[in-house]
Amino acid sequence: MMISPFKKQYALLYKVMFMVLSLIAVKPSLFGQAVESGTPQYEIKTNVDKVVIPFEMFRGDIRMIAKINGKECRLLLDNGSLWDELLFFGSPTVDSLHLEATGEIYLGDSTIDNPFIADLAEKNITVDFDQLNFKDQTGVITRYQPGLPNPWEGADGQISAAFFKNFITSIDFDKQIITLETPTKAKYKVDGYVLTMKEGPHNSRTVEIEVEMENGHTQKLDFQIDLGAIYPIYLPLGKYDEIVLPKNAKKETLGIGVGIPSNTGYVGNIPKINIGGCQMENVLTAFTPVEKSTDVYGNTMIGMPLLQKFNVRFDYFQNLLIIKPNKSFKKN
C-alpha cells in the first residue's frame, strides 16, 4: 500500500493529540474489564435494533458524513485511545458549525514556547447520523491560522468512544458500511477468527499476535488496536532481543508530534504474523527504536492497512474482536 507523504507527516500528530486528550481532557475511564452500559447519550430515530452508517476511505481513514447544527461535517473514526470528546480540526468549515468555546486546554507540553492550545467547546453538541443522534457531546477544537495550509483538509473532526462505548461496532470494508448494534439486542453470530481484547493504557485495547523475524525467531506480543495508525503493524526495536530489522529495512520519518521531535524509525517487511489463527505473510512493518525500559504503548500496534484486510466486529462489552478476511485479504 502506498502511504502519501501528507499522511505520514500528520498521522503521529493525530496520535499525540489523542493521547494527551486521554490524559488531560477526557473524563475518567468508564471501562473496566469490559464496557458497562450506562445512561446512553444517543437516540435511535427508527424502531430498529441496529443502525447502518455508510463510509468511504479517505487517506487511509474511515470518513463518515454527519450533521452538526444543520451543517454537514466529515468525521473520521478512531479507536487507538477511546476518548469521550469529539475532536474538531479547526478550519473555516468548523467555524461555520458555530460551536461555542467554553475554555481552553494544552495539547502536549504546556511548558514549552508556543505550546499547542485547543478550545473546549460546549457540552450540548448533537451529532446527527440520519438514523442516529449522539446527544450532549463535548468537543475539543484545534486552533488554526487563516491563510496557512490546512493539514486536515477533507476532514472536519473525529469521533471515538461514542461508537465503541455504546454499540457493538462492525465494520464491513467490502460494502463500506458500519453497523451499530445495542449490546442487549445484538444477534451474535461468530463468523471469523475470535481474539480476546485486553485493556491497555489510555482506554486502548490490545490483542495478542505472534510475529516471525527473518532469522526465524518468533515473539508473541500484545498489540494496541488503532484504526488511525498508518502502517499495518508497529514493533519496538531494542525492547526485545527477538525483534530485529529485516534486510530490506529503510530509515524513514514515521511522523511528527505536538511539542516533540520528529519520530524517526525504519520500515521493512517481516516474513509472517499470526493473528487469532489467521496467518499473513510479507507484512510491511514500522520499527521504532526504543530502550529496553520503554513503555511499548504507541510502539507496538496494528493499524488500518492490516485491519482493513478483514471485516471486523468490535465488542468492547465482552472484550472480543472478530475478524474475517475480506476481498482485499490476498492483495499485496
Wavefront OBJ file of the C-alpha trace (Angstrom):
o trace
v 0.000 0.000 0.000
v 1.294 3.440 -0.933
v 1.377 5.866 2.027
v 1.251 9.508 0.979
v 3.829 11.958 2.420
v 0.899 14.045 3.677
v -0.490 11.080 5.591
v 2.887 10.196 7.099
v 3.540 13.760 8.191
v 0.383 14.273 10.190
v -0.557 10.789 11.398
v 1.555 10.973 14.554
v 0.234 14.478 15.191
v -3.245 12.936 15.496
v -1.932 10.197 17.799
v -0.148 12.577 20.168
v -3.210 14.791 20.404
v -5.457 11.840 21.246
v -3.059 10.501 23.859
v -2.858 13.904 25.547
v -6.627 14.219 25.456
v -6.955 10.879 27.229
v -4.528 12.037 29.914
v -5.780 15.600 30.426
v -9.111 16.392 28.859
v -11.045 13.158 28.951
v -13.166 12.183 31.913
v -12.039 9.147 33.981
v -12.377 5.883 32.112
v -15.767 4.212 32.034
v -14.090 0.959 31.107
v -13.134 -1.881 33.413
v -12.554 -5.433 32.288
v -15.280 -4.738 29.748
v -17.555 -1.826 28.934
v -20.637 -1.482 31.093
v -23.786 0.086 29.709
v -24.805 3.304 31.439
v -27.261 6.046 30.515
v -26.956 6.214 26.736
v -26.254 9.609 25.178
v -27.844 8.656 21.915
v -31.227 8.375 20.259
v -32.102 5.876 17.528
v -34.753 7.608 15.433
v -36.347 4.500 13.940
v -37.577 1.286 15.544
v -34.582 -0.830 14.594
v -32.150 -2.992 16.548
v -29.160 -1.810 14.550
v -28.049 1.291 12.677
v -26.112 1.231 9.412
v -23.782 4.123 8.557
v -22.030 4.333 5.160
v -18.416 5.440 4.969
v -15.613 5.984 2.478
v -11.859 5.570 2.789
v -10.074 8.924 2.883
v -6.267 8.969 3.001
v -6.372 5.596 4.727
v -9.009 6.608 7.299
v -12.701 5.837 7.677
v -14.653 9.027 6.858
v -18.370 9.442 7.539
v -20.841 12.271 6.938
v -22.875 13.588 9.864
v -24.737 16.825 10.559
v -23.950 19.235 13.374
v -26.133 22.315 13.824
v -27.706 21.540 10.477
v -24.412 21.532 8.549
v -22.569 18.557 7.040
v -19.492 17.507 8.979
v -16.910 14.968 7.775
v -15.843 12.793 10.706
v -13.087 10.203 10.923
v -13.313 7.140 13.196
v -10.529 6.239 15.639
v -10.121 3.759 18.499
v -6.416 3.882 19.381
v -7.361 5.553 22.664
v -11.064 5.711 23.410
v -11.885 9.252 24.456
v -15.304 10.700 25.119
v -14.928 14.109 23.481
v -15.418 14.896 19.826
v -12.276 16.300 18.228
v -12.685 19.070 15.643
v -9.876 20.174 13.335
v -10.029 23.962 13.329
v -10.924 25.446 9.940
v -13.438 27.838 8.371
v -15.760 24.837 7.901
v -15.627 24.053 11.625
v -16.142 27.761 12.384
v -19.387 27.564 10.393
v -20.719 24.987 12.874
v -20.952 27.824 15.437
v -19.658 25.790 18.371
v -19.272 27.936 21.457
v -15.882 27.721 23.173
v -16.112 27.435 26.966
v -12.419 27.137 27.838
v -9.045 26.035 26.551
v -6.642 23.149 27.002
v -2.991 22.469 26.269
v -2.198 19.644 23.865
v 1.331 18.479 24.501
v 3.854 20.101 26.839
v 2.453 23.342 28.266
v 5.930 24.443 29.476
v 7.485 24.814 26.010
v 7.493 28.015 23.970
v 4.308 28.412 21.920
v 2.503 25.348 23.333
v -0.271 23.801 21.257
v -3.593 25.088 22.631
v -7.097 23.946 21.719
v -10.549 25.181 22.686
v -13.043 23.240 24.758
v -16.465 23.502 23.132
v -19.984 23.474 24.529
v -21.285 20.296 26.159
v -24.576 20.071 24.277
v -23.394 19.168 20.766
v -25.675 16.824 18.798
v -24.168 14.659 16.059
v -26.798 13.538 13.545
v -26.088 10.338 11.572
v -29.511 10.221 9.889
v -30.912 7.200 11.805
v -28.962 8.023 14.963
v -28.254 11.075 17.112
v -25.455 11.346 19.655
v -26.609 13.921 22.209
v -24.935 16.199 24.760
v -21.450 15.703 23.363
v -18.437 17.807 24.353
v -15.939 18.960 21.735
v -12.278 19.942 21.555
v -11.379 22.288 18.696
v -7.811 22.730 17.459
v -6.816 26.280 16.594
v -5.605 27.376 13.173
v -4.216 30.408 11.375
v -6.211 31.629 8.366
v -4.238 31.569 5.151
v -1.957 28.691 6.145
v -2.366 25.198 4.624
v -4.857 23.046 6.487
v -3.204 19.686 7.360
v -6.654 18.165 7.937
v -8.142 19.300 4.638
v -11.019 16.961 3.805
v -11.808 16.019 7.408
v -13.560 18.234 9.950
v -13.158 16.099 13.044
v -13.027 12.705 14.647
v -15.293 10.531 16.792
v -14.289 7.644 19.030
v -15.914 6.320 22.216
v -19.433 7.373 21.215
v -19.436 4.410 18.838
v -17.500 1.780 20.777
v -18.829 2.589 24.266
v -22.486 2.418 23.252
v -22.590 -0.184 20.495
v -21.125 -3.402 19.219
v -19.441 -1.930 16.152
v -18.977 -3.918 12.939
v -17.002 -2.526 10.001
v -17.537 -4.081 6.579
v -14.751 -2.805 4.328
v -16.179 -4.663 1.311
v -19.529 -2.857 1.469
v -18.105 0.237 3.215
v -20.727 0.263 5.947
v -20.561 0.407 9.733
v -23.239 -1.460 11.672
v -24.002 -0.382 15.232
v -25.915 -2.805 17.468
v -27.017 -2.207 21.044
v -25.427 -4.910 23.228
v -28.745 -6.030 24.710
v -30.316 -6.620 21.283
v -27.320 -7.752 19.236
v -27.772 -11.039 17.394
v -24.456 -12.681 17.972
v -23.052 -14.805 15.187
v -19.395 -15.736 15.332
v -18.152 -15.728 11.759
v -14.385 -15.467 11.611
v -11.365 -15.555 13.880
v -12.055 -14.590 17.507
v -9.492 -12.631 19.523
v -9.694 -11.595 23.156
v -9.043 -7.912 23.739
v -7.155 -6.769 26.831
v -7.362 -3.349 28.420
v -4.305 -1.208 27.667
v -3.170 2.274 28.732
v -5.299 5.333 27.990
v -8.509 3.384 27.227
v -6.814 1.374 24.488
v -7.326 -2.327 23.716
v -4.731 -4.901 22.703
v -4.764 -8.344 21.099
v -2.034 -10.981 21.096
v -0.220 -11.545 17.801
v 2.761 -13.754 17.029
v 5.403 -12.253 14.725
v 8.200 -14.069 12.905
v 11.500 -12.397 12.005
v 13.805 -13.186 9.062
v 16.080 -15.218 11.339
v 13.157 -17.496 12.214
v 12.737 -16.163 15.751
v 9.144 -15.685 16.871
v 7.662 -13.434 19.529
v 4.155 -13.133 20.936
v 3.233 -9.567 21.828
v 0.160 -7.601 22.837
v -0.567 -5.147 20.004
v -2.593 -1.997 20.526
v -5.527 -1.789 18.089
v -5.562 1.532 16.261
v -7.765 2.301 13.273
v -5.844 5.546 12.825
v -2.346 4.040 12.552
v -0.875 4.266 9.041
v 1.269 1.099 8.916
v -0.020 -2.497 9.151
v 1.991 -3.215 12.306
v 4.474 -1.384 14.532
v 7.267 -3.070 16.505
v 9.583 -1.658 19.212
v 13.180 -2.058 18.062
v 15.510 -2.604 21.046
v 12.832 -3.661 23.523
v 13.081 -7.396 22.782
v 16.120 -9.325 21.559
v 13.920 -11.316 19.153
v 12.780 -8.187 17.271
v 15.404 -7.409 14.621
v 15.375 -5.312 11.468
v 14.755 -7.128 8.177
v 17.397 -6.810 5.464
v 15.175 -4.560 3.326
v 14.500 -2.068 6.148
v 14.933 1.616 5.285
v 15.217 4.572 7.627
v 12.187 6.849 7.487
v 10.468 9.624 9.376
v 7.382 7.936 10.777
v 5.614 11.153 11.800
v 5.718 14.360 13.787
v 4.054 15.304 17.046
v 2.965 18.250 19.146
v 5.867 19.625 21.172
v 8.127 16.620 20.414
v 10.828 15.968 17.794
v 10.018 14.070 14.622
v 9.704 10.317 15.122
v 12.352 8.525 13.057
v 12.424 4.766 12.600
v 12.641 2.039 9.994
v 10.212 0.398 7.602
v 10.609 -3.091 6.183
v 8.822 -6.405 5.655
v 8.728 -9.285 8.113
v 8.031 -12.831 6.888
v 4.945 -13.742 8.848
v 2.410 -12.885 11.539
v -0.307 -14.981 13.147
v -3.380 -13.091 14.314
v -6.008 -15.209 16.016
v -5.054 -18.248 13.935
v -5.047 -16.322 10.660
v -1.626 -16.199 9.019
v -0.348 -13.259 6.956
v 2.954 -13.159 5.081
v 5.428 -10.480 3.968
v 3.900 -7.824 6.229
v 5.057 -4.207 5.952
v 6.225 -3.136 9.413
v 7.310 0.115 11.077
v 10.109 -0.185 13.659
v 10.548 2.474 16.337
v 13.923 2.445 18.162
v 13.344 2.323 21.928
v 15.168 1.445 25.136
v 14.502 -1.855 26.893
v 12.803 0.056 29.717
v 10.476 1.939 27.355
v 6.714 1.500 27.659
v 5.591 -0.160 24.441
v 2.343 1.857 24.314
v 2.272 3.554 20.914
v 5.178 1.453 19.618
v 3.502 -1.964 19.345
v 0.342 -1.553 17.256
v -1.759 -2.877 14.425
v -3.077 -0.201 12.096
v -5.612 0.419 9.391
v -3.711 -1.205 6.463
v -3.844 -4.539 8.341
v -7.311 -4.186 9.840
v -8.921 -3.279 6.525
v -7.885 -6.680 5.130
v -10.704 -8.018 7.321
v -14.315 -7.246 8.063
v -14.164 -6.618 11.797
v -16.529 -6.685 14.759
v -15.561 -4.785 17.913
v -17.354 -5.899 21.077
v -15.937 -3.817 23.921
v -18.647 -5.182 26.251
v -17.259 -8.718 26.111
v -13.750 -7.640 25.068
v -13.908 -9.536 21.795
v -12.582 -8.722 18.343
v -13.832 -10.886 15.476
v -12.008 -10.680 12.153
v -12.983 -12.257 8.835
v -10.724 -11.971 5.763
v -12.408 -9.856 3.103
v -11.916 -9.392 -0.626
v -8.703 -7.421 -0.222
v -7.043 -10.009 2.034
v -4.993 -11.682 -0.699
v -3.990 -8.436 -2.392
v -0.489 -7.074 -1.764
l 1 2 3 4 5 6 7 8 9 10 11 12 13 14 15 16 17 18 19 20 21 22 23 24 25 26 27 28 29 30 31 32 33 34 35 36 37 38 39 40 41 42 43 44 45 46 47 48 49 50 51 52 53 54 55 56 57 58 59 60 61 62 63 64 65 66 67 68 69 70 71 72 73 74 75 76 77 78 79 80 81 82 83 84 85 86 87 88 89 90 91 92 93 94 95 96 97 98 99 100 101 102 103 104 105 106 107 108 109 110 111 112 113 114 115 116 117 118 119 120 121 122 123 124 125 126 127 128 129 130 131 132 133 134 135 136 137 138 139 140 141 142 143 144 145 146 147 148 149 150 151 152 153 154 155 156 157 158 159 160 161 162 163 164 165 166 167 168 169 170 171 172 173 174 175 176 177 178 179 180 181 182 183 184 185 186 187 188 189 190 191 192 193 194 195 196 197 198 199 200 201 202 203 204 205 206 207 208 209 210 211 212 213 214 215 216 217 218 219 220 221 222 223 224 225 226 227 228 229 230 231 232 233 234 235 236 237 238 239 240 241 242 243 244 245 246 247 248 249 250 251 252 253 254 255 256 257 258 259 260 261 262 263 264 265 266 267 268 269 270 271 272 273 274 275 276 277 278 279 280 281 282 283 284 285 286 287 288 289 290 291 292 293 294 295 296 297 298 299 300 301 302 303 304 305 306 307 308 309 310 311 312 313 314 315 316 317 318 319 320 321 322 323 324 325 326 327 328 329 330 331 332
